[in-house]
Amino acid sequence: MHLRSAAAVLIVLTLFWPLLAALAAPSLSVGNSFGMAGGTASAAISLVTDTNVPQLQFDIRFESNFLSSGTPLAGPALTDQIVLTSQPSPGVRRVQLVSLFNSPMNNGVLVTLPFTIATNAPARYTGLVLTNVTLTNSLHQLIPLVTWTNGALEILAPPMFTSIQRVSGGSVRIGLASAPSHICVIEATTDVEQGLWLPVYTNRVPVGSFSFTDSAAKLPRRFYRAILQP
């Protein structure tokens, strides 16, 4: 009976070992991001692992027609790793994370990659693709099982005010065109130089265009701006 039980356990482990190994494999992922044409956006690269990973390298491929990549910023998951970076070719950002003392990284955000979006970039989704992924363990051996997930950067047209008019009682009615995939927050101030902007309206259900009435606009002057949220 004991031999049969041991054999059964061995068979089960043999059948499910590839699945168990895959579940334990380190996982690298690129977070989704968004930004407006002429602006900037940042994508976070994160690691989840139960294996000691002191050294890591990867490339991020992106559309160089619309995006340019900046210097990566160290994230909280790094311990004593040095961030090395280069651009081996257009549309490729290489990142190397090197520990001088063979210290493992923590789970979480390793680095954040900033991107500048061209002013003529069309509204669209563009891929942030991981390639050339290499992880080594504390013995300086390659970790053979690694999974990774690509990300996307959504390029948006900036919100635009389409109309503004006084209505009965002195209130102001304002119309906007905005990205239908994101919530838009309208902020107002009476002094642009002071820079104290306060939210006055949020379109809770993202739609392509909307309007709102500001009953607090019975002032000599009032300025508005629109900001997109994820």
C-alpha positions as CSV (number, residue, x, y, z in Angstrom):
1,M,0.0,0.0,0.0
2,H,2.8,2.4,0.9
3,L,4.6,1.7,-2.4
4,R,1.4,2.2,-4.4
5,S,0.7,5.5,-2.6
6,A,4.3,6.7,-3.2
7,A,4.0,5.8,-6.9
8,A,0.7,7.6,-7.2
9,V,2.2,10.7,-5.6
10,L,5.1,10.5,-8.0
11,I,2.9,10.2,-11.0
12,V,0.8,13.2,-9.9
13,L,3.9,15.3,-9.3
14,T,5.3,14.3,-12.7
15,L,2.0,15.3,-14.4
16,F,1.7,18.6,-12.7
17,W,5.3,19.6,-12.3
18,P,5.3,21.8,-15.5
19,L,2.3,23.7,-14.1
20,L,3.8,24.1,-10.6
21,A,7.1,25.3,-12.1
22,A,5.2,27.8,-14.3
23,L,3.3,29.1,-11.2
24,A,6.6,29.6,-9.4
25,A,8.3,31.3,-12.3
26,P,9.3,34.9,-11.9
27,S,6.9,37.3,-13.7
28,L,7.8,40.6,-15.3
29,S,5.1,43.0,-16.4
30,V,4.7,46.4,-18.0
31,G,1.9,48.6,-16.6
32,N,-0.5,50.3,-18.9
33,S,-0.3,54.1,-19.1
34,F,-1.9,57.0,-21.0
35,G,-0.9,60.5,-22.0
36,M,-1.8,63.2,-24.4
37,A,-0.1,64.2,-27.7
38,G,2.6,66.7,-26.8
39,G,2.7,65.5,-23.2
40,T,4.4,62.7,-21.2
41,A,3.5,59.3,-19.8
42,S,5.2,56.8,-17.6
43,A,5.0,53.0,-17.5
44,A,6.0,50.9,-14.5
45,I,7.9,47.7,-14.9
46,S,7.1,45.3,-12.0
47,L,8.5,41.9,-10.8
48,V,6.7,39.2,-8.9
49,T,8.9,36.2,-7.8
50,D,9.6,33.8,-5.0
51,T,13.1,33.3,-6.3
52,N,16.1,35.4,-5.5
53,V,16.8,37.7,-8.4
54,P,19.7,40.1,-7.9
55,Q,20.4,40.8,-11.6
56,L,17.9,41.5,-14.4
57,Q,17.9,42.8,-18.0
58,F,15.2,43.6,-20.5
59,D,14.4,45.7,-23.5
60,I,11.2,47.7,-24.1
61,R,10.2,48.1,-27.7
62,F,8.0,51.1,-28.6
63,E,6.9,53.1,-31.6
64,S,9.6,55.6,-32.2
65,N,7.4,57.5,-34.7
66,F,5.3,58.8,-31.8
67,L,7.3,58.1,-28.6
68,S,10.7,58.9,-27.3
69,S,12.1,57.2,-24.2
70,G,13.7,58.9,-21.2
71,T,16.0,57.7,-18.4
72,P,14.4,55.0,-16.2
73,L,13.7,56.0,-12.6
74,A,14.4,53.5,-9.8
75,G,11.4,51.9,-8.1
76,P,10.8,50.7,-4.5
77,A,11.4,47.1,-5.4
78,L,15.2,47.7,-5.9
79,T,17.5,47.0,-2.9
80,D,21.0,48.0,-3.9
81,Q,20.7,47.6,-7.7
82,I,22.3,50.1,-10.0
83,V,20.2,51.1,-13.0
84,L,22.1,51.0,-16.3
85,T,20.4,52.0,-19.5
86,S,21.0,52.5,-23.2
87,Q,19.2,52.7,-26.6
88,P,20.8,50.1,-28.8
89,S,18.5,51.1,-31.7
90,P,15.5,53.5,-32.4
91,G,12.4,52.3,-30.6
92,V,14.3,50.2,-28.1
93,R,15.1,51.1,-24.5
94,R,17.5,48.6,-22.7
95,V,17.5,48.5,-18.9
96,Q,20.0,46.5,-16.8
97,L,19.6,46.2,-13.0
98,V,22.9,45.1,-11.3
99,S,23.5,44.4,-7.6
100,L,27.1,44.9,-6.4
101,F,26.4,42.7,-3.4
102,N,24.2,40.1,-5.0
103,S,21.2,41.3,-3.1
104,P,17.8,40.0,-4.3
105,M,15.1,42.4,-5.5
106,N,11.8,42.7,-3.8
107,N,8.4,42.2,-5.4
108,G,6.9,45.4,-6.9
109,V,7.9,48.2,-9.2
110,L,11.5,47.9,-10.4
111,V,11.7,51.0,-12.6
112,T,9.4,53.6,-14.2
113,L,10.0,54.5,-17.8
114,P,9.1,58.0,-18.9
115,F,7.9,58.6,-22.5
116,T,7.5,61.9,-24.4
117,I,4.6,61.8,-26.8
118,A,5.0,63.6,-30.2
119,T,2.7,66.6,-30.7
120,N,1.5,65.0,-34.0
121,A,0.8,61.6,-32.5
122,P,-2.7,60.3,-33.4
123,A,-5.1,59.1,-30.7
124,R,-4.5,55.4,-30.4
125,Y,-3.2,52.5,-28.3
126,T,0.5,51.7,-28.9
127,G,2.4,48.7,-27.5
128,L,5.2,48.6,-24.9
129,V,6.7,45.2,-25.7
130,L,9.2,43.3,-23.4
131,T,12.0,41.5,-25.2
132,N,15.5,40.2,-24.4
133,V,14.4,39.4,-20.8
134,T,17.3,37.8,-18.8
135,L,17.2,37.1,-15.0
136,T,20.0,35.5,-13.0
137,N,19.9,34.1,-9.5
138,S,22.3,34.5,-6.6
139,L,24.6,31.9,-8.1
140,H,24.8,34.0,-11.3
141,Q,22.9,31.3,-13.2
142,L,20.2,32.1,-15.7
143,I,16.7,31.5,-14.4
144,P,15.2,29.4,-17.2
145,L,11.5,29.9,-16.5
146,V,10.4,33.5,-16.7
147,T,7.0,34.9,-17.8
148,W,6.4,38.4,-18.9
149,T,3.4,40.5,-19.8
150,N,3.5,43.4,-22.3
151,G,1.8,46.8,-21.7
152,A,0.1,49.5,-23.7
153,L,0.3,53.3,-23.8
154,E,-2.9,55.0,-24.8
155,I,-2.4,58.3,-26.7
156,L,-5.3,60.7,-26.2
157,A,-6.4,63.9,-27.8
158,P,-6.5,66.5,-25.0
159,P,-9.9,67.6,-23.7
160,M,-11.3,70.7,-25.5
161,F,-13.8,73.3,-24.4
162,T,-16.5,73.5,-27.1
163,S,-18.8,76.1,-25.7
164,I,-19.2,78.6,-22.8
165,Q,-22.2,80.8,-22.2
166,R,-24.0,82.7,-19.5
167,V,-27.4,81.3,-18.5
168,S,-30.2,82.6,-16.3
169,G,-29.1,83.7,-12.8
170,G,-25.6,84.4,-13.9
171,S,-24.4,80.8,-14.0
172,V,-22.1,79.6,-16.7
173,R,-22.8,76.6,-18.9
174,I,-19.7,74.9,-20.4
175,G,-19.4,72.2,-23.1
176,L,-16.5,69.8,-23.5
177,A,-15.2,67.1,-25.9
178,S,-13.2,64.5,-24.1
179,A,-11.8,61.0,-24.5
180,P,-14.7,58.5,-24.1
181,S,-12.5,56.0,-22.2
182,H,-11.5,58.3,-19.3
183,I,-13.2,60.3,-16.6
184,C,-12.7,64.1,-17.0
185,V,-12.3,66.4,-14.1
186,I,-13.0,70.2,-14.5
187,E,-11.1,72.5,-12.3
188,A,-11.5,76.2,-11.7
189,T,-9.6,79.1,-10.3
190,T,-9.9,82.9,-10.0
191,D,-6.2,83.5,-10.2
192,V,-4.1,81.5,-12.7
193,E,-0.8,82.9,-11.3
194,Q,-1.6,81.7,-7.8
195,G,-2.2,78.2,-9.2
196,L,-4.9,77.2,-6.7
197,W,-7.2,75.0,-8.9
198,L,-10.3,73.4,-7.3
199,P,-12.4,70.6,-8.9
200,V,-15.9,71.8,-9.8
201,Y,-17.3,68.9,-11.9
202,T,-16.5,65.3,-12.8
203,N,-18.2,63.3,-15.5
204,R,-18.7,60.1,-13.5
205,V,-19.6,58.1,-16.7
206,P,-16.9,58.7,-19.4
207,V,-18.5,59.9,-22.6
208,G,-17.2,61.6,-25.7
209,S,-18.8,65.0,-24.9
210,F,-20.7,66.5,-22.1
211,S,-21.7,69.8,-20.5
212,F,-22.2,71.2,-17.0
213,T,-23.4,74.3,-15.4
214,D,-21.3,76.2,-12.8
215,S,-23.6,78.0,-10.5
216,A,-20.6,79.4,-8.5
217,A,-19.3,81.3,-11.5
218,K,-21.1,84.6,-10.4
219,L,-17.6,86.2,-10.1
220,P,-15.8,88.9,-12.1
221,R,-13.7,86.3,-13.6
222,R,-13.1,82.5,-13.4
223,F,-10.8,80.2,-15.3
224,Y,-11.3,76.5,-16.2
225,R,-9.1,73.6,-17.1
226,A,-9.9,69.9,-17.9
227,I,-7.8,66.9,-16.6
228,L,-8.2,63.3,-17.5
229,Q,-8.1,60.5,-15.0
230,P,-7.3,56.8,-15.6
